[in-house]
Amino acid sequence: MNIAKSVIVITAAGTPTGRAMAEHFCKLNARVALVDTDCQKLQATYEACLKAGGICFSFFLANRSVDNIAYLFEEINREMGAVDVLINYWQAGSSVPGLLTHKHPANDSIADTIADVASNLYLFGRGAAFNMLDKGRKGVIVNIPGVMSDQGVNQALDSSNAVIKGLTQSWAQELEHANIRVGGVLPRMRHSEDGNVRYHPAVNYDMIDGAAYIVENDSFTGRILEAAS
């Protein structure tokens, strides 16, 4: 797919990685739809993209309900045209609790945590897939993980990476008949001198380059790229 002039939707656009992703695609002459539930951060990204010379629109999302997300894609269609790409940037606030955890978590806490692992990916992926199918677009969905807190980063990434791998592969099979490609980009975990695995949630530009590569490579689907750094 030619990135230039394509309509690319970026979720969590107000985060540092979301903003860097948006600026990158703006510089490649894409038409970028910025989506976030934080109005102030969304506005900051919008202004940064305009300074970068990008063609972009911002879309504030009050909540992530199925109806709101469906309406979001309709609004993007009206303002920008049919959607070609969804950069499904998922932010996790916490990790899935271990099965043998000694502390017994509350039922509500378990439900909220597990739902958080897949709900953002699924809801935006579903909304984009239906929209692309309805508009007859040979679209692309790129799933990317992110971590909001420094607490339990490694465990949270392990959980999100597993979810992204599974959903990316199953969605690619499901959407193959519709000519919608699905790929994923995961951060490479680093080993420190003490033997522990580390991940620093700063902007990883190799992940952004990986997302652009998936969009441009028409044979890439059902697979995962690991960021180089």
PyRosetta script that sets phi, psi and omega in degrees:
from pyrosetta import init, pose_from_sequence

init()
pose = pose_from_sequence("MNIAKSVIVITAAGTPTGRAMAEHFCKLNARVALVDTDCQKLQATYEACLKAGGICFSFFLANRSVDNIAYLFEEINREMGAVDVLINYWQAGSSVPGLLTHKHPANDSIADTIADVASNLYLFGRGAAFNMLDKGRKGVIVNIPGVMSDQGVNQALDSSNAVIKGLTQSWAQELEHANIRVGGVLPRMRHSEDGNVRYHPAVNYDMIDGAAYIVENDSFTGRILEAAS")
pose.set_psi(1, 138.4)
pose.set_omega(1, 176.3)
pose.set_phi(2, -82.5)
pose.set_psi(2, 117.0)
pose.set_omega(2, -176.8)
pose.set_phi(3, -64.0)
pose.set_psi(3, -39.5)
pose.set_omega(3, -178.4)
pose.set_phi(4, -57.5)
pose.set_psi(4, 127.5)
pose.set_omega(4, 178.7)
pose.set_phi(5, 75.5)
pose.set_psi(5, -5.4)
pose.set_omega(5, 175.9)
pose.set_phi(6, -70.3)
pose.set_psi(6, 149.3)
pose.set_omega(6, 175.6)
pose.set_phi(7, -91.5)
pose.set_psi(7, 115.5)
pose.set_omega(7, -174.9)
pose.set_phi(8, -118.6)
pose.set_psi(8, 122.4)
pose.set_omega(8, 178.6)
pose.set_phi(9, -95.8)
pose.set_psi(9, 128.9)
pose.set_omega(9, 179.4)
pose.set_phi(10, -121.1)
pose.set_psi(10, 118.2)
pose.set_omega(10, 178.6)
pose.set_phi(11, -87.3)
pose.set_psi(11, 162.5)
pose.set_omega(11, -175.9)
pose.set_phi(12, 51.1)
pose.set_psi(12, 40.7)
pose.set_omega(12, -174.4)
pose.set_phi(13, -68.4)
pose.set_psi(13, -16.6)
pose.set_omega(13, 179.8)
pose.set_phi(14, -82.7)
pose.set_psi(14, -10.3)
pose.set_omega(14, 178.1)
pose.set_phi(15, -76.6)
pose.set_psi(15, 162.8)
pose.set_omega(15, 178.6)
pose.set_phi(16, -56.1)
pose.set_psi(16, -44.6)
pose.set_omega(16, 178.9)
pose.set_phi(17, -69.2)
pose.set_psi(17, -40.2)
pose.set_omega(17, 177.7)
pose.set_phi(18, -60.7)
pose.set_psi(18, -40.8)
pose.set_omega(18, 179.3)
pose.set_phi(19, -66.6)
pose.set_psi(19, -45.2)
pose.set_omega(19, 179.0)
pose.set_phi(20, -62.9)
pose.set_psi(20, -38.5)
pose.set_omega(20, 177.3)
pose.set_phi(21, -62.0)
pose.set_psi(21, -45.4)
pose.set_omega(21, -179.2)
pose.set_phi(22, -63.3)
pose.set_psi(22, -45.0)
pose.set_omega(22, 179.0)
pose.set_phi(23, -61.9)
pose.set_psi(23, -39.2)
pose.set_omega(23, -179.7)
pose.set_phi(24, -61.7)
pose.set_psi(24, -47.7)
pose.set_omega(24, -178.8)
pose.set_phi(25, -72.2)
pose.set_psi(25, -30.3)
pose.set_omega(25, 174.1)
pose.set_phi(26, -62.5)
pose.set_psi(26, -41.1)
pose.set_omega(26, 180.0)
pose.set_phi(27, -68.0)
pose.set_psi(27, -20.7)
pose.set_omega(27, 176.6)
pose.set_phi(28, -90.3)
pose.set_psi(28, 10.0)
pose.set_omega(28, 175.4)
pose.set_phi(29, 70.9)
pose.set_psi(29, 25.6)
pose.set_omega(29, 172.3)
pose.set_phi(30, -79.7)
pose.set_psi(30, 161.3)
pose.set_omega(30, 170.9)
pose.set_phi(31, -97.5)
pose.set_psi(31, 113.6)
pose.set_omega(31, -166.6)
pose.set_phi(32, -108.2)
pose.set_psi(32, 126.8)
pose.set_omega(32, 174.5)
pose.set_phi(33, -99.4)
pose.set_psi(33, 116.8)
pose.set_omega(33, -178.0)
pose.set_phi(34, -94.6)
pose.set_psi(34, 126.9)
pose.set_omega(34, -176.8)
pose.set_phi(35, -128.0)
pose.set_psi(35, 132.8)
pose.set_omega(35, 175.2)
pose.set_phi(36, -162.4)
pose.set_psi(36, 160.7)
pose.set_omega(36, 176.9)
pose.set_phi(37, -97.2)
pose.set_psi(37, -2.5)
pose.set_omega(37, 177.0)
pose.set_phi(38, -106.8)
pose.set_psi(38, 108.0)
pose.set_omega(38, -172.3)
pose.set_phi(39, -63.1)
pose.set_psi(39, -43.5)
pose.set_omega(39, -177.0)
pose.set_phi(40, -67.1)
pose.set_psi(40, -44.2)
pose.set_omega(40, 179.4)
pose.set_phi(41, -67.1)
pose.set_psi(41, -36.2)
pose.set_omega(41, 177.6)
pose.set_phi(42, -62.3)
pose.set_psi(42, -43.9)
pose.set_omega(42, 179.3)
pose.set_phi(43, -62.8)
pose.set_psi(43, -39.6)
pose.set_omega(43, 179.3)
pose.set_phi(44, -62.9)
pose.set_psi(44, -40.3)
pose.set_omega(44, 177.5)
pose.set_phi(45, -66.6)
pose.set_psi(45, -41.5)
pose.set_omega(45, 179.1)
pose.set_phi(46, -58.6)
pose.set_psi(46, -45.7)
pose.set_omega(46, -179.9)
pose.set_phi(47, -66.2)
pose.set_psi(47, -38.1)
pose.set_omega(47, 178.5)
pose.set_phi(48, -64.7)
pose.set_psi(48, -38.9)
pose.set_omega(48, 179.6)
pose.set_phi(49, -68.8)
pose.set_psi(49, -37.3)
pose.set_omega(49, 177.1)
pose.set_phi(50, -63.6)
pose.set_psi(50, -39.8)
pose.set_omega(50, 177.7)
pose.set_phi(51, -64.3)
pose.set_psi(51, -30.6)
pose.set_omega(51, 178.9)
pose.set_phi(52, -79.9)
pose.set_psi(52, 0.6)
pose.set_omega(52, 178.2)
pose.set_phi(53, 82.5)
pose.set_psi(53, 20.2)
pose.set_omega(53, -176.0)
pose.set_phi(54, -85.3)
pose.set_psi(54, 157.6)
pose.set_omega(54, 171.0)
pose.set_phi(55, -98.1)
pose.set_psi(55, 108.4)
pose.set_omega(55, -174.0)
pose.set_phi(56, -146.7)
pose.set_psi(56, 156.8)
pose.set_omega(56, 174.2)
pose.set_phi(57, -130.1)
pose.set_psi(57, 146.5)
pose.set_omega(57, 177.5)
pose.set_phi(58, -108.1)
pose.set_psi(58, 141.3)
pose.set_omega(58, -178.2)
pose.set_phi(59, -132.1)
pose.set_psi(59, 107.9)
pose.set_omega(59, 178.0)
pose.set_phi(60, -79.4)
pose.set_psi(60, 132.8)
pose.set_omega(60, -179.6)
pose.set_phi(61, -113.8)
pose.set_psi(61, 113.7)
pose.set_omega(61, -176.8)
pose.set_phi(62, -64.7)
pose.set_psi(62, -39.4)
pose.set_omega(62, 175.9)
pose.set_phi(63, -155.9)
pose.set_psi(63, 169.2)
pose.set_omega(63, -174.1)
pose.set_phi(64, -99.3)
pose.set_psi(64, 43.4)
pose.set_omega(64, 177.2)
pose.set_phi(65, -76.6)
pose.set_psi(65, 159.0)
pose.set_omega(65, 179.1)
pose.set_phi(66, -58.1)
pose.set_psi(66, -44.6)
pose.set_omega(66, -178.6)
pose.set_phi(67, -64.7)
pose.set_psi(67, -42.3)
pose.set_omega(67, -179.8)
pose.set_phi(68, -63.9)
pose.set_psi(68, -40.1)
pose.set_omega(68, -179.0)
pose.set_phi(69, -70.5)
pose.set_psi(69, -39.0)
pose.set_omega(69, 176.1)
pose.set_phi(70, -61.8)
pose.set_psi(70, -43.0)
pose.set_omega(70, 178.5)
pose.set_phi(71, -65.2)
pose.set_psi(71, -36.8)
pose.set_omega(71, 177.4)
pose.set_phi(72, -56.4)
pose.set_psi(72, -48.0)
pose.set_omega(72, -178.6)
pose.set_phi(73, -66.8)
pose.set_psi(73, -33.3)
pose.set_omega(73, 175.5)
pose.set_phi(74, -64.6)
pose.set_psi(74, -41.2)
pose.set_omega(74, 177.9)
pose.set_phi(75, -64.0)
pose.set_psi(75, -41.2)
pose.set_omega(75, 177.9)
pose.set_phi(76, -62.3)
pose.set_psi(76, -41.6)
pose.set_omega(76, 177.1)
pose.set_phi(77, -58.5)
pose.set_psi(77, -43.3)
pose.set_omega(77, -177.6)
pose.set_phi(78, -68.5)
pose.set_psi(78, -40.1)
pose.set_omega(78, -175.2)
pose.set_phi(79, -84.2)
pose.set_psi(79, -32.9)
pose.set_omega(79, -168.6)
pose.set_phi(80, -127.7)
pose.set_psi(80, -14.8)
pose.set_omega(80, -174.8)
pose.set_phi(81, 103.7)
pose.set_psi(81, -176.4)
pose.set_omega(81, -176.0)
pose.set_phi(82, -65.7)
pose.set_psi(82, 143.3)
pose.set_omega(82, -178.0)
pose.set_phi(83, -78.7)
pose.set_psi(83, 131.8)
pose.set_omega(83, 177.3)
pose.set_phi(84, -101.5)
pose.set_psi(84, -35.7)
pose.set_omega(84, -172.3)
pose.set_phi(85, -139.4)
pose.set_psi(85, 138.1)
pose.set_omega(85, 168.0)
pose.set_phi(86, -114.7)
pose.set_psi(86, 119.1)
pose.set_omega(86, 168.9)
pose.set_phi(87, -91.4)
pose.set_psi(87, 98.9)
pose.set_omega(87, -171.2)
pose.set_phi(88, -88.3)
pose.set_psi(88, 76.1)
pose.set_omega(88, -176.1)
pose.set_phi(89, -84.8)
pose.set_psi(89, 112.7)
pose.set_omega(89, -172.8)
pose.set_phi(90, -103.3)
pose.set_psi(90, 131.4)
pose.set_omega(90, 179.2)
pose.set_phi(91, -110.8)
pose.set_psi(91, 123.9)
pose.set_omega(91, 178.8)
pose.set_phi(92, -105.6)
pose.set_psi(92, 133.1)
pose.set_omega(92, 178.2)
pose.set_phi(93, -90.9)
pose.set_psi(93, -20.3)
pose.set_omega(93, -177.7)
pose.set_phi(94, -156.0)
pose.set_psi(94, 171.5)
pose.set_omega(94, -176.8)
pose.set_phi(95, -103.5)
pose.set_psi(95, 162.1)
pose.set_omega(95, 175.9)
pose.set_phi(96, -71.6)
pose.set_psi(96, 130.2)
pose.set_omega(96, -179.1)
pose.set_phi(97, -65.9)
pose.set_psi(97, 145.7)
pose.set_omega(97, 177.7)
pose.set_phi(98, -68.6)
pose.set_psi(98, 152.7)
pose.set_omega(98, -178.9)
pose.set_phi(99, -66.1)
pose.set_psi(99, -30.8)
pose.set_omega(99, -176.4)
pose.set_phi(100, -103.0)
pose.set_psi(100, 20.6)
pose.set_omega(100, 177.2)
pose.set_phi(101, -61.4)
pose.set_psi(101, 129.1)
pose.set_omega(101, -176.6)
pose.set_phi(102, -68.5)
pose.set_psi(102, -39.4)
pose.set_omega(102, 179.3)
pose.set_phi(103, -73.9)
pose.set_psi(103, 127.2)
pose.set_omega(103, -177.6)
pose.set_phi(104, -86.7)
pose.set_psi(104, 109.7)
pose.set_omega(104, -178.7)
pose.set_phi(105, -74.8)
pose.set_psi(105, 156.4)
pose.set_omega(105, 178.1)
pose.set_phi(106, -68.5)
pose.set_psi(106, 151.3)
pose.set_omega(106, -179.1)
pose.set_phi(107, -57.7)
pose.set_psi(107, -42.8)
pose.set_omega(107, 180.0)
pose.set_phi(108, -62.7)
pose.set_psi(108, -38.3)
pose.set_omega(108, -179.5)
pose.set_phi(109, -65.0)
pose.set_psi(109, -41.2)
pose.set_omega(109, 179.0)
pose.set_phi(110, -62.9)
pose.set_psi(110, -47.5)
pose.set_omega(110, -177.9)
pose.set_phi(111, -61.2)
pose.set_psi(111, -44.8)
pose.set_omega(111, -179.1)
pose.set_phi(112, -64.6)
pose.set_psi(112, -41.8)
pose.set_omega(112, -177.3)
pose.set_phi(113, -66.1)
pose.set_psi(113, -48.8)
pose.set_omega(113, -178.5)
pose.set_phi(114, -66.0)
pose.set_psi(114, -39.3)
pose.set_omega(114, 178.1)
pose.set_phi(115, -62.5)
pose.set_psi(115, -35.3)
pose.set_omega(115, -178.5)
pose.set_phi(116, -66.3)
pose.set_psi(116, -26.1)
pose.set_omega(116, -177.7)
pose.set_phi(117, -63.3)
pose.set_psi(117, -43.0)
pose.set_omega(117, -171.5)
pose.set_phi(118, -116.0)
pose.set_psi(118, -16.2)
pose.set_omega(118, -169.2)
pose.set_phi(119, -64.4)
pose.set_psi(119, -44.8)
pose.set_omega(119, -179.2)
pose.set_phi(120, -63.4)
pose.set_psi(120, -45.8)
pose.set_omega(120, 177.3)
pose.set_phi(121, -56.9)
pose.set_psi(121, -50.0)
pose.set_omega(121, -174.2)
pose.set_phi(122, -65.6)
pose.set_psi(122, -48.3)
pose.set_omega(122, -173.9)
pose.set_phi(123, -64.1)
pose.set_psi(123, -44.2)
pose.set_omega(123, 178.7)
pose.set_phi(124, -72.3)
pose.set_psi(124, -37.9)
pose.set_omega(124, 177.1)
pose.set_phi(125, -62.8)
pose.set_psi(125, -42.0)
pose.set_omega(125, 178.9)
pose.set_phi(126, -64.3)
pose.set_psi(126, -46.2)
pose.set_omega(126, -179.9)
pose.set_phi(127, -61.1)
pose.set_psi(127, -42.8)
pose.set_omega(127, -179.9)
pose.set_phi(128, -67.6)
pose.set_psi(128, -42.3)
pose.set_omega(128, -177.4)
pose.set_phi(129, -62.6)
pose.set_psi(129, -45.9)
pose.set_omega(129, 178.2)
pose.set_phi(130, -62.6)
pose.set_psi(130, -40.3)
pose.set_omega(130, -179.0)
pose.set_phi(131, -66.6)
pose.set_psi(131, -44.6)
pose.set_omega(131, 178.2)
pose.set_phi(132, -63.3)
pose.set_psi(132, -40.9)
pose.set_omega(132, 179.9)
pose.set_phi(133, -64.4)
pose.set_psi(133, -45.0)
pose.set_omega(133, -179.4)
pose.set_phi(134, -63.4)
pose.set_psi(134, -35.0)
pose.set_omega(134, -177.3)
pose.set_phi(135, -92.5)
pose.set_psi(135, -0.6)
pose.set_omega(135, 178.7)
pose.set_phi(136, 68.0)
pose.set_psi(136, 31.9)
pose.set_omega(136, -178.2)
pose.set_phi(137, -93.1)
pose.set_psi(137, 140.1)
pose.set_omega(137, 170.8)
pose.set_phi(138, -85.2)
pose.set_psi(138, 81.0)
pose.set_omega(138, -169.5)
pose.set_phi(139, -91.0)
pose.set_psi(139, 178.2)
pose.set_omega(139, 179.7)
pose.set_phi(140, -136.5)
pose.set_psi(140, 136.3)
pose.set_omega(140, 172.9)
pose.set_phi(141, -119.1)
pose.set_psi(141, 125.8)
pose.set_omega(141, 179.0)
pose.set_phi(142, -118.4)
pose.set_psi(142, 118.2)
pose.set_omega(142, -179.1)
pose.set_phi(143, -94.6)
pose.set_psi(143, 129.6)
pose.set_omega(143, -177.1)
pose.set_phi(144, -137.7)
pose.set_psi(144, 133.3)
pose.set_omega(144, 179.6)
pose.set_phi(145, -89.3)
pose.set_psi(145, 157.9)
pose.set_omega(145, 173.0)
pose.set_phi(146, -150.2)
pose.set_psi(146, 157.7)
pose.set_omega(146, -179.4)
pose.set_phi(147, -124.9)
pose.set_psi(147, 128.5)
pose.set_omega(147, -176.1)
pose.set_phi(148, -83.8)
pose.set_psi(148, -33.8)
pose.set_omega(148, -175.1)
pose.set_phi(149, -115.4)
pose.set_psi(149, 163.4)
pose.set_omega(149, 176.4)
pose.set_phi(150, -88.1)
pose.set_psi(150, -5.3)
pose.set_omega(150, -178.8)
pose.set_phi(151, -82.6)
pose.set_psi(151, 124.3)
pose.set_omega(151, 176.8)
pose.set_phi(152, 62.1)
pose.set_psi(152, 37.9)
pose.set_omega(152, -175.2)
pose.set_phi(153, -59.6)
pose.set_psi(153, -47.9)
pose.set_omega(153, -175.6)
pose.set_phi(154, -63.4)
pose.set_psi(154, -43.8)
pose.set_omega(154, -179.7)
pose.set_phi(155, -67.3)
pose.set_psi(155, -38.3)
pose.set_omega(155, 178.9)
pose.set_phi(156, -63.8)
pose.set_psi(156, -41.1)
pose.set_omega(156, 179.1)
pose.set_phi(157, -68.3)
pose.set_psi(157, -37.9)
pose.set_omega(157, 175.6)
pose.set_phi(158, -57.4)
pose.set_psi(158, -44.3)
pose.set_omega(158, -179.4)
pose.set_phi(159, -65.7)
pose.set_psi(159, -48.6)
pose.set_omega(159, -176.8)
pose.set_phi(160, -67.5)
pose.set_psi(160, -37.8)
pose.set_omega(160, 178.7)
pose.set_phi(161, -62.1)
pose.set_psi(161, -41.3)
pose.set_omega(161, 179.5)
pose.set_phi(162, -64.1)
pose.set_psi(162, -42.2)
pose.set_omega(162, 178.9)
pose.set_phi(163, -63.6)
pose.set_psi(163, -45.4)
pose.set_omega(163, -178.2)
pose.set_phi(164, -63.3)
pose.set_psi(164, -42.4)
pose.set_omega(164, 178.6)
pose.set_phi(165, -59.8)
pose.set_psi(165, -48.7)
pose.set_omega(165, -177.6)
pose.set_phi(166, -64.6)
pose.set_psi(166, -47.0)
pose.set_omega(166, -178.3)
pose.set_phi(167, -67.9)
pose.set_psi(167, -39.0)
pose.set_omega(167, -179.9)
pose.set_phi(168, -60.2)
pose.set_psi(168, -45.2)
pose.set_omega(168, -178.9)
pose.set_phi(169, -68.2)
pose.set_psi(169, -43.1)
pose.set_omega(169, -178.1)
pose.set_phi(170, -71.0)
pose.set_psi(170, -38.4)
pose.set_omega(170, 178.2)
pose.set_phi(171, -65.4)
pose.set_psi(171, -38.2)
pose.set_omega(171, -179.7)
pose.set_phi(172, -61.3)
pose.set_psi(172, -40.4)
pose.set_omega(172, 177.3)
pose.set_phi(173, -67.3)
pose.set_psi(173, -43.6)
pose.set_omega(173, -177.5)
pose.set_phi(174, -65.7)
pose.set_psi(174, -36.8)
pose.set_omega(174, -173.2)
pose.set_phi(175, -97.8)
pose.set_psi(175, 2.0)
pose.set_omega(175, -178.9)
pose.set_phi(176, -58.3)
pose.set_psi(176, -39.6)
pose.set_omega(176, -178.2)
pose.set_phi(177, -65.8)
pose.set_psi(177, -23.7)
pose.set_omega(177, -179.1)
pose.set_phi(178, -93.7)
pose.set_psi(178, 4.6)
pose.set_omega(178, -178.3)
pose.set_phi(179, 59.5)
pose.set_psi(179, 35.6)
pose.set_omega(179, 174.7)
pose.set_phi(180, -109.2)
pose.set_psi(180, 119.2)
pose.set_omega(180, -179.5)
pose.set_phi(181, -88.9)
pose.set_psi(181, 149.7)
pose.set_omega(181, 178.6)
pose.set_phi(182, -134.4)
pose.set_psi(182, 128.7)
pose.set_omega(182, 176.8)
pose.set_phi(183, -138.7)
pose.set_psi(183, 172.9)
pose.set_omega(183, 179.5)
pose.set_phi(184, -142.4)
pose.set_psi(184, 153.7)
pose.set_omega(184, 175.8)
pose.set_phi(185, -127.5)
pose.set_psi(185, 125.6)
pose.set_omega(185, -179.3)
pose.set_phi(186, -118.3)
pose.set_psi(186, 147.7)
pose.set_omega(186, 177.8)
pose.set_phi(187, -76.9)
pose.set_psi(187, 141.2)
pose.set_omega(187, 175.0)
pose.set_phi(188, -78.6)
pose.set_psi(188, 128.2)
pose.set_omega(188, 179.2)
pose.set_phi(189, -79.9)
pose.set_psi(189, 141.8)
pose.set_omega(189, -178.9)
pose.set_phi(190, -107.1)
pose.set_psi(190, 143.5)
pose.set_omega(190, 177.4)
pose.set_phi(191, -99.1)
pose.set_psi(191, 128.4)
pose.set_omega(191, -179.7)
pose.set_phi(192, -89.2)
pose.set_psi(192, 177.2)
pose.set_omega(192, -177.9)
pose.set_phi(193, -64.3)
pose.set_psi(193, -27.5)
pose.set_omega(193, 179.7)
pose.set_phi(194, -83.4)
pose.set_psi(194, 3.2)
pose.set_omega(194, 176.6)
pose.set_phi(195, 90.4)
pose.set_psi(195, -8.4)
pose.set_omega(195, -179.8)
pose.set_phi(196, -81.4)
pose.set_psi(196, 152.6)
pose.set_omega(196, 178.4)
pose.set_phi(197, -87.2)
pose.set_psi(197, 132.6)
pose.set_omega(197, -176.8)
pose.set_phi(198, -120.7)
pose.set_psi(198, 148.0)
pose.set_omega(198, 169.1)
pose.set_phi(199, -144.2)
pose.set_psi(199, 127.5)
pose.set_omega(199, 179.0)
pose.set_phi(200, -103.4)
pose.set_psi(200, 119.2)
pose.set_omega(200, -172.3)
pose.set_phi(201, -78.1)
pose.set_psi(201, 27.4)
pose.set_omega(201, 173.5)
pose.set_phi(202, -72.6)
pose.set_psi(202, 169.7)
pose.set_omega(202, -179.1)
pose.set_phi(203, -60.1)
pose.set_psi(203, 127.9)
pose.set_omega(203, 178.4)
pose.set_phi(204, -108.6)
pose.set_psi(204, 102.4)
pose.set_omega(204, -174.5)
pose.set_phi(205, -70.6)
pose.set_psi(205, -21.6)
pose.set_omega(205, 175.7)
pose.set_phi(206, -68.5)
pose.set_psi(206, -31.1)
pose.set_omega(206, 175.2)
pose.set_phi(207, -68.0)
pose.set_psi(207, -37.0)
pose.set_omega(207, 178.2)
pose.set_phi(208, -66.6)
pose.set_psi(208, -44.1)
pose.set_omega(208, 176.4)
pose.set_phi(209, -61.4)
pose.set_psi(209, -37.3)
pose.set_omega(209, 178.7)
pose.set_phi(210, -63.7)
pose.set_psi(210, -40.2)
pose.set_omega(210, 178.1)
pose.set_phi(211, -62.7)
pose.set_psi(211, -43.7)
pose.set_omega(211, 178.9)
pose.set_phi(212, -63.5)
pose.set_psi(212, -38.7)
pose.set_omega(212, 179.1)
pose.set_phi(213, -62.3)
pose.set_psi(213, -43.4)
pose.set_omega(213, 179.7)
pose.set_phi(214, -61.9)
pose.set_psi(214, -43.7)
pose.set_omega(214, -179.7)
pose.set_phi(215, -60.9)
pose.set_psi(215, -43.4)
pose.set_omega(215, -174.6)
pose.set_phi(216, -76.8)
pose.set_psi(216, -26.5)
pose.set_omega(216, -173.6)
pose.set_phi(217, -91.2)
pose.set_psi(217, 104.0)
pose.set_omega(217, -173.6)
pose.set_phi(218, -69.2)
pose.set_psi(218, -10.8)
pose.set_omega(218, 179.4)
pose.set_phi(219, -98.1)
pose.set_psi(219, -1.5)
pose.set_omega(219, -175.6)
pose.set_phi(220, -89.6)
pose.set_psi(220, 114.5)
pose.set_omega(220, 174.3)
pose.set_phi(221, -160.6)
pose.set_psi(221, 146.5)
pose.set_omega(221, 179.0)
pose.set_phi(222, 72.5)
pose.set_psi(222, 14.7)
pose.set_omega(222, -176.5)
pose.set_phi(223, -126.4)
pose.set_psi(223, 167.3)
pose.set_omega(223, -178.1)
pose.set_phi(224, -121.7)
pose.set_psi(224, 134.0)
pose.set_omega(224, 170.4)
pose.set_phi(225, -98.3)
pose.set_psi(225, 143.0)
pose.set_omega(225, 174.0)
pose.set_phi(226, -106.2)
pose.set_psi(226, 124.0)
pose.set_omega(226, -178.1)
pose.set_phi(227, -62.0)
pose.set_psi(227, 145.1)
pose.set_omega(227, -173.6)
pose.set_phi(228, -72.6)
pose.set_psi(228, -20.9)
pose.set_omega(228, -179.2)
pose.set_phi(229, -150.5)
pose.dump_pdb("model.pdb")
